Amino acid sequence: MKYDYGFKLNCVELYKNGRWHETPEGIGQKNFRKRITTWVKIADLHGIDALKHPTTCTEYTVEERYALVARVLAGESQKKCCNKC
């Protein structure tokens, strides 16, 4: 399920105020709350604008792609590699 920027922003603000957004239909409460905490971490790490949907795909050079693959093969998780880009 995709959520728009305003919805994510609202969920993050509620979380930071010690409250949870009501769980939408079609997703379990545990999974939805985990998604909110992920949004909070993304916003803290990269800024609130990182929650917006990308308008273009990022183009990586061959060297950059090789470096990312090498990090994954060395044991670093894909998620950590993506967060550092």
ChimeraX commands (.cxc) that place a marker at each C-alpha (Angstrom):
marker #1 position 0.00,0.00,0.00 radius 0.5
marker #1 position 1.33,3.45,-0.91 radius 0.5
marker #1 position 0.86,6.45,1.33 radius 0.5
marker #1 position 1.11,10.07,0.26 radius 0.5
marker #1 position 3.52,12.57,1.76 radius 0.5
marker #1 position 0.87,14.34,3.86 radius 0.5
marker #1 position -0.24,11.09,5.45 radius 0.5
marker #1 position 3.34,10.09,6.29 radius 0.5
marker #1 position 4.04,13.54,7.70 radius 0.5
marker #1 position 0.94,13.34,9.91 radius 0.5
marker #1 position 1.93,9.87,11.17 radius 0.5
marker #1 position 5.47,11.03,12.00 radius 0.5
marker #1 position 4.21,14.11,13.87 radius 0.5
marker #1 position 1.73,12.03,15.89 radius 0.5
marker #1 position 4.46,9.51,16.74 radius 0.5
marker #1 position 6.80,12.25,17.94 radius 0.5
marker #1 position 3.97,13.54,20.16 radius 0.5
marker #1 position 3.60,10.09,21.73 radius 0.5
marker #1 position 0.49,9.00,19.82 radius 0.5
marker #1 position -0.25,6.58,16.98 radius 0.5
marker #1 position -2.27,7.20,13.84 radius 0.5
marker #1 position -5.30,4.95,13.49 radius 0.5
marker #1 position -4.41,1.78,11.58 radius 0.5
marker #1 position -5.91,1.79,8.06 radius 0.5
marker #1 position -7.98,-1.06,6.66 radius 0.5
marker #1 position -6.05,-3.88,5.03 radius 0.5
marker #1 position -2.88,-3.78,7.17 radius 0.5
marker #1 position -2.16,-5.18,10.60 radius 0.5
marker #1 position -1.48,-2.82,13.48 radius 0.5
marker #1 position 1.98,-4.27,14.14 radius 0.5
marker #1 position 3.07,-3.87,10.50 radius 0.5
marker #1 position 1.63,-0.36,10.24 radius 0.5
marker #1 position 3.38,0.81,13.41 radius 0.5
marker #1 position 6.65,-0.68,12.19 radius 0.5
marker #1 position 6.21,1.28,8.96 radius 0.5
marker #1 position 5.66,4.50,10.95 radius 0.5
marker #1 position 8.84,3.95,12.97 radius 0.5
marker #1 position 10.70,3.41,9.69 radius 0.5
marker #1 position 9.34,6.73,8.38 radius 0.5
marker #1 position 10.49,8.43,11.60 radius 0.5
marker #1 position 14.01,7.03,11.20 radius 0.5
marker #1 position 14.13,8.12,7.55 radius 0.5
marker #1 position 12.94,11.62,8.48 radius 0.5
marker #1 position 15.51,11.89,11.29 radius 0.5
marker #1 position 18.36,10.61,9.12 radius 0.5
marker #1 position 17.63,12.35,5.80 radius 0.5
marker #1 position 15.14,15.09,6.64 radius 0.5
marker #1 position 11.36,15.20,6.34 radius 0.5
marker #1 position 11.48,15.70,2.56 radius 0.5
marker #1 position 12.91,12.18,2.20 radius 0.5
marker #1 position 9.38,10.88,2.82 radius 0.5
marker #1 position 8.23,12.34,-0.49 radius 0.5
marker #1 position 7.90,10.02,-3.46 radius 0.5
marker #1 position 10.85,10.40,-5.84 radius 0.5
marker #1 position 10.08,12.18,-9.07 radius 0.5
marker #1 position 12.99,10.66,-10.97 radius 0.5
marker #1 position 15.13,7.57,-10.68 radius 0.5
marker #1 position 18.68,8.06,-9.53 radius 0.5
marker #1 position 21.26,7.21,-12.16 radius 0.5
marker #1 position 24.40,5.54,-10.80 radius 0.5
marker #1 position 27.68,5.10,-12.65 radius 0.5
marker #1 position 29.14,1.64,-13.13 radius 0.5
marker #1 position 31.70,2.36,-10.41 radius 0.5
marker #1 position 29.02,3.42,-7.91 radius 0.5
marker #1 position 26.96,0.30,-8.62 radius 0.5
marker #1 position 30.03,-1.89,-8.25 radius 0.5
marker #1 position 30.86,-0.26,-4.91 radius 0.5
marker #1 position 27.34,-0.91,-3.61 radius 0.5
marker #1 position 27.40,-4.55,-4.72 radius 0.5
marker #1 position 30.82,-5.00,-3.12 radius 0.5
marker #1 position 29.49,-3.68,0.20 radius 0.5
marker #1 position 26.58,-6.14,0.12 radius 0.5
marker #1 position 28.89,-9.03,-0.75 radius 0.5
marker #1 position 31.13,-7.98,2.15 radius 0.5
marker #1 position 28.20,-8.56,4.53 radius 0.5
marker #1 position 26.51,-5.18,4.84 radius 0.5
marker #1 position 22.73,-5.34,4.50 radius 0.5
marker #1 position 21.04,-3.92,1.41 radius 0.5
marker #1 position 18.96,-1.63,3.59 radius 0.5
marker #1 position 22.03,-0.07,5.22 radius 0.5
marker #1 position 23.68,0.39,1.84 radius 0.5
marker #1 position 20.61,2.17,0.50 radius 0.5
marker #1 position 20.33,4.47,3.53 radius 0.5
marker #1 position 23.91,5.66,3.06 radius 0.5
marker #1 position 23.45,6.62,-0.61 radius 0.5
marker link #1:1,2 radius 0.2
marker link #1:2,3 radius 0.2
marker link #1:3,4 radius 0.2
marker link #1:4,5 radius 0.2
marker link #1:5,6 radius 0.2
marker link #1:6,7 radius 0.2
marker link #1:7,8 radius 0.2
marker link #1:8,9 radius 0.2
marker link #1:9,10 radius 0.2
marker link #1:10,11 radius 0.2
marker link #1:11,12 radius 0.2
marker link #1:12,13 radius 0.2
marker link #1:13,14 radius 0.2
marker link #1:14,15 radius 0.2
marker link #1:15,16 radius 0.2
marker link #1:16,17 radius 0.2
marker link #1:17,18 radius 0.2
marker link #1:18,19 radius 0.2
marker link #1:19,20 radius 0.2
marker link #1:20,21 radius 0.2
marker link #1:21,22 radius 0.2
marker link #1:22,23 radius 0.2
marker link #1:23,24 radius 0.2
marker link #1:24,25 radius 0.2
marker link #1:25,26 radius 0.2
marker link #1:26,27 radius 0.2
marker link #1:27,28 radius 0.2
marker link #1:28,29 radius 0.2
marker link #1:29,30 radius 0.2
marker link #1:30,31 radius 0.2
marker link #1:31,32 radius 0.2
marker link #1:32,33 radius 0.2
marker link #1:33,34 radius 0.2
marker link #1:34,35 radius 0.2
marker link #1:35,36 radius 0.2
marker link #1:36,37 radius 0.2
marker link #1:37,38 radius 0.2
marker link #1:38,39 radius 0.2
marker link #1:39,40 radius 0.2
marker link #1:40,41 radius 0.2
marker link #1:41,42 radius 0.2
marker link #1:42,43 radius 0.2
marker link #1:43,44 radius 0.2
marker link #1:44,45 radius 0.2
marker link #1:45,46 radius 0.2
marker link #1:46,47 radius 0.2
marker link #1:47,48 radius 0.2
marker link #1:48,49 radius 0.2
marker link #1:49,50 radius 0.2
marker link #1:50,51 radius 0.2
marker link #1:51,52 radius 0.2
marker link #1:52,53 radius 0.2
marker link #1:53,54 radius 0.2
marker link #1:54,55 radius 0.2
marker link #1:55,56 radius 0.2
marker link #1:56,57 radius 0.2
marker link #1:57,58 radius 0.2
marker link #1:58,59 radius 0.2
marker link #1:59,60 radius 0.2
marker link #1:60,61 radius 0.2
marker link #1:61,62 radius 0.2
marker link #1:62,63 radius 0.2
marker link #1:63,64 radius 0.2
marker link #1:64,65 radius 0.2
marker link #1:65,66 radius 0.2
marker link #1:66,67 radius 0.2
marker link #1:67,68 radius 0.2
marker link #1:68,69 radius 0.2
marker link #1:69,70 radius 0.2
marker link #1:70,71 radius 0.2
marker link #1:71,72 radius 0.2
marker link #1:72,73 radius 0.2
marker link #1:73,74 radius 0.2
marker link #1:74,75 radius 0.2
marker link #1:75,76 radius 0.2
marker link #1:76,77 radius 0.2
marker link #1:77,78 radius 0.2
marker link #1:78,79 radius 0.2
marker link #1:79,80 radius 0.2
marker link #1:80,81 radius 0.2
marker link #1:81,82 radius 0.2
marker link #1:82,83 radius 0.2
marker link #1:83,84 radius 0.2
marker link #1:84,85 radius 0.2
view
